[in-house]
């Protein structure tokens, strides 16, 4: 029974005044003061403090504004650093905290209610093949909301996280410089989203610029549903074409657009520092998981290096003769 059902007055604005970080801080305080006694308290404290420290933007978000996709982006970023089992432990720790907070502040539901722990396969950096991309976008273009395919195109061009993409505003778009300023990036410091010519074309195609506000006027849930529907249709089309190798398109996730965008930067020979400017990563260790060096290109670079001298190498026949002489003596 809720407080309202019991006849208690409910402060409906508390969810707006309370941030995600406040929920974490409350859990930390309960463990530190002994108000909440659990086995493995030190491990929980370590995880909660790390979450608070490493997710400045998310922790600054009002609890009532926190969404499922924000936490899914957090999971995807976390998988770049740790194994799925570690992320699963984090989720199992956080879920009851936010479920309790949702009840306390009379929210419709917790932002973590439908967020699942990742499977072992989720730690991979998924590349999108050319044929998969063509199949998927052919279905995305058929979406009822015309913003959906444009949002997907923008994600693939910029490597922008979904939660970030849905927060950017027209006032922060600078066509001349080719950037969109994101004041509340994951690290809390803000960053510029770099725009390719294609990304600029996407933004110029979007409605609503005159009225300002959010650039992508679509909800995270609508985007998620449209993407999942297009993904399923693309897989069915692949099967009807007899292309069983492309049915894997159904395993794509929205965050794979970011994976692909960053990986393509490495494909084009960008340095790690240049890719960090593009992606917004602050940790080079997690960034290097996106490197998928092509062996033929590596061999070509190696062979382009000039040898330090021109020593004459023995021919195979001479080597065989020398070995035979040694074995016969």
C-alpha positions in Angstrom: 0.0 0.0 0.0 1.4 3.4 -1.0 1.6 6.5 1.3 -1.2 8.0 -0.8 -3.4 4.9 -0.2 -2.8 5.2 3.5 -4.0 8.8 3.5 -0.5 10.3 3.8 0.4 13.4 1.9 2.6 12.7 -1.1 5.2 15.3 -2.3 4.9 14.8 -6.0 7.7 17.3 -6.7 10.3 15.4 -4.7 11.2 13.2 -7.7 12.1 16.4 -9.5 14.2 17.7 -6.7 16.0 14.4 -6.0 18.7 13.3 -8.4 20.1 9.9 -9.3 23.2 10.9 -7.3 21.0 11.6 -4.2 19.7 8.0 -4.3 23.3 6.7 -4.5 24.5 9.1 -1.7 21.6 7.9 0.5 22.7 4.3 0.0 26.3 5.1 0.7 25.4 6.9 3.9 23.2 4.0 5.1 26.2 1.6 4.7 28.7 4.0 6.2 26.6 4.7 9.3 25.5 1.1 9.8 21.9 1.9 9.3 21.9 -0.8 6.6 23.9 -3.9 7.5 24.7 -6.3 4.8 27.3 -9.0 4.1 29.8 -7.6 1.7 29.2 -3.9 2.7 32.7 -2.8 1.7 32.2 -4.2 -1.8 28.9 -2.4 -2.1 30.4 0.8 -0.9 33.2 0.5 -3.5 30.8 0.0 -6.3 28.4 2.8 -5.3 31.3 5.3 -4.9 32.7 4.3 -8.3 29.2 4.8 -9.9 28.9 8.2 -8.3 32.4 9.2 -9.3 32.3 8.0 -12.9 28.8 9.0 -14.0 28.6 12.7 -13.2 26.0 13.6 -15.9 23.7 10.7 -15.0 24.0 11.4 -11.3 23.0 15.0 -11.9 19.8 13.9 -13.6 16.6 14.4 -11.7 15.2 11.0 -10.6 11.9 11.8 -12.4 13.8 12.5 -15.7 16.1 9.4 -15.5 15.2 7.0 -18.3 15.9 3.4 -19.2 18.1 4.4 -22.2 20.4 6.4 -19.9 21.1 3.3 -17.9 21.4 1.2 -21.0 24.1 3.6 -22.3 25.8 3.4 -18.9 25.8 -0.4 -19.3 27.2 -0.3 -22.8 30.0 2.1 -21.7 30.7 -0.1 -18.6 31.1 -3.2 -20.8 34.0 -1.4 -22.5 35.9 -1.6 -19.2 34.7 -4.7 -17.3 33.2 -8.1 -17.9 29.4 -8.7 -18.1 29.4 -10.4 -14.7 30.7 -7.2 -13.1 28.0 -5.1 -14.8 25.4 -7.7 -13.6 26.6 -7.2 -10.0 26.2 -3.5 -10.4 22.7 -3.8 -11.7 21.7 -6.2 -9.0 23.0 -3.6 -6.4 21.3 -0.6 -8.0 17.9 -2.1 -8.9 16.4 -2.4 -5.4 17.7 1.1 -4.6 15.9 2.7 -7.4 12.8 0.6 -6.9 12.6 1.8 -3.4 13.2 5.4 -4.5 10.4 5.1 -7.1 8.0 4.0 -4.4 9.2 6.7 -2.0 8.7 9.5 -4.5 5.6 8.1 -6.1 7.1 7.7 -9.5 5.4 5.5 -12.2 8.3 3.1 -12.1 12.0 2.8 -11.6 14.3 3.6 -14.6 16.0 0.3 -14.0 12.8 -1.8 -13.8 13.1 -3.2 -17.4 16.9 -3.0 -17.7 18.5 -6.5 -17.9 21.9 -7.7 -16.9 24.1 -8.2 -20.0 25.0 -11.6 -21.3 28.5 -12.8 -22.0 28.1 -12.0 -25.7 27.4 -8.3 -24.9 31.0 -7.5 -24.2 31.9 -7.8 -27.9 32.3 -4.8 -30.1 29.8 -5.5 -32.9 30.7 -4.4 -36.4 27.9 -3.7 -38.8 28.4 -5.2 -42.3 27.6 -3.2 -45.4 24.7 -5.6 -46.2 23.3 -5.5 -42.7 23.4 -1.7 -42.8 21.5 -1.6 -46.1 18.9 -4.1 -44.9 18.4 -2.2 -41.6 18.1 1.2 -43.1 15.7 0.0 -45.8 13.3 -0.9 -42.9 14.1 2.2 -40.8 13.1 4.4 -43.7 9.6 2.8 -43.5 9.1 3.8 -39.9 5.9 5.7 -39.1 7.9 8.5 -37.6 10.3 10.1 -40.2 12.7 11.2 -37.5 13.6 7.6 -36.7 15.8 6.9 -39.8 17.4 10.4 -39.5 18.2 9.7 -35.8 19.8 6.4 -36.8 21.8 8.0 -39.5 23.1 10.7 -37.1 24.1 8.0 -34.6 26.1 6.2 -37.2 27.8 9.3 -38.4 28.7 10.8 -35.0 29.0 7.9 -32.7 26.7 9.8 -30.3 25.2 7.9 -27.4 21.4 7.6 -27.7 20.8 9.4 -24.3 23.1 12.2 -25.4 21.5 12.4 -28.9 18.1 12.9 -27.4 19.3 15.7 -25.2 21.1 17.9 -27.7 19.4 21.2 -28.5 19.3 23.6 -31.5 20.9 26.4 -29.6 24.1 24.3 -29.3 24.3 23.5 -33.0 27.0 25.4 -35.0 26.8 24.6 -38.7 29.8 26.7 -39.6 32.1 25.0 -37.1 30.5 21.6 -37.7 29.7 20.8 -34.1 27.0 20.4 -31.5 27.9 21.3 -28.0 26.8 18.8 -25.4 27.0 20.5 -22.0 26.2 17.5 -19.9 28.3 14.7 -21.4 28.9 11.4 -19.5 32.0 12.8 -17.9 30.2 15.9 -16.6 32.5 18.2 -18.4 30.7 18.6 -21.7 32.1 18.0 -25.1 31.6 18.8 -28.8 29.9 16.3 -31.0 31.8 16.5 -34.3 29.7 16.5 -37.4 30.5 14.9 -40.8 28.9 16.4 -43.9 26.3 13.7 -43.8 25.5 14.5 -40.2 25.0 18.1 -41.1 22.6 17.1 -43.9 20.7 15.0 -41.3 20.3 18.0 -39.0 19.3 20.3 -41.8 16.6 17.9 -42.8 15.0 17.8 -39.3 11.9 19.9 -38.5 11.5 22.2 -35.6 14.6 24.3 -35.8 12.7 27.6 -35.7 10.9 26.7 -32.4 14.2 25.5 -30.8 14.4 23.0 -28.0 15.5 19.4 -28.6 16.9 18.6 -32.0 15.5 15.1 -32.1 11.9 15.5 -31.1 11.2 11.8 -30.4 11.0 9.9 -27.2 13.5 7.3 -26.3 10.8 4.6 -26.0 9.4 5.5 -29.5 12.9 5.3 -30.9 13.6 2.0 -29.2 10.3 0.4 -30.4 10.8 1.6 -34.0 14.4 0.3 -34.1 13.4 -3.1 -32.7 10.6 -3.4 -35.2 12.9 -2.5 -38.2 15.5 -4.9 -36.9 13.0 -7.8 -36.8 11.7 -6.9 -40.3 15.2 -6.8 -41.7 15.9 -10.2 -40.3 12.7 -11.6 -41.9 13.6 -10.0 -45.2 17.1 -11.6 -45.1 15.6 -15.0 -44.5 13.1 -14.5 -47.4 16.0 -13.6 -49.6 17.8 -16.8 -48.7 20.5 -14.8 -46.9 20.9 -16.7 -43.7 24.2 -14.9 -43.1 22.3 -11.6 -42.7 19.7 -12.8 -40.3 22.2 -11.7 -37.6 20.9 -8.2 -38.2 18.3 -9.0 -35.5 21.1 -9.0 -32.9 22.0 -5.3 -33.6 21.5 -2.8 -30.8 21.2 1.0 -31.1 24.6 1.3 -29.3 26.2 -0.6 -32.1 25.9 2.5 -34.2 28.4 4.1 -31.8 30.7 1.0 -31.9 30.7 1.1 -35.7 31.3 4.9 -36.0 34.3 4.7 -33.7 35.7 1.5 -35.3 35.5 3.2 -38.7 37.7 6.1 -37.5 40.4 3.5 -36.7 39.8 1.9 -40.1 40.6 5.2 -41.7 43.9 5.4 -39.8 43.0 7.9 -37.2 45.3 8.1 -34.1 43.9 7.1 -30.7 43.9 10.8 -29.7 42.0 11.8 -32.7 39.4 9.1 -32.1 39.0 10.3 -28.5 38.2 13.8 -29.7 35.5 12.2 -31.9 34.0 9.7 -29.4 34.3 11.6 -26.1 36.2 8.7 -24.5 38.5 9.8 -21.6 40.0 6.3 -21.1 42.3 5.0 -23.9 42.1 1.5 -22.5 38.3 1.2 -23.3 38.8 3.0 -26.6 41.3 0.5 -27.9 38.7 -2.3 -27.8 37.3 -0.6 -31.0 40.5 -1.2 -32.9 40.0 -4.0 -35.5 43.2 -3.7 -37.5 43.0 -5.2 -41.0 45.8 -7.6 -41.5 46.5 -6.7 -45.1 46.8 -3.1 -44.2 49.2 -3.9 -41.4 51.3 -6.0 -43.7 51.4 -3.2 -46.3 52.6 -0.7 -43.7 55.2 -3.1 -42.4 56.5 -3.7 -46.0 56.6 0.0 -46.6 59.3 0.4 -43.9 62.7 0.5 -45.4 65.3 -2.0 -44.1 68.3 -0.5 -42.3 70.7 -2.3 -44.7 70.7 -4.6 -47.7 72.3 -7.7 -46.4 72.4 -10.6 -48.8 70.3 -13.5 -47.7 71.3 -17.1 -48.4 69.2 -18.9 -51.0 67.3 -22.0 -49.9 69.6 -24.4 -51.8 72.6 -23.1 -49.9 70.9 -23.5 -46.6 69.8 -27.1 -47.4 73.4 -28.0 -48.4 74.8 -26.5 -45.2 72.4 -28.4 -43.1 73.2 -31.7 -44.9 76.9 -31.2 -44.4 76.4 -30.7 -40.7 74.2 -33.7 -40.3 76.6 -36.0 -42.2 79.7 -35.0 -40.2 
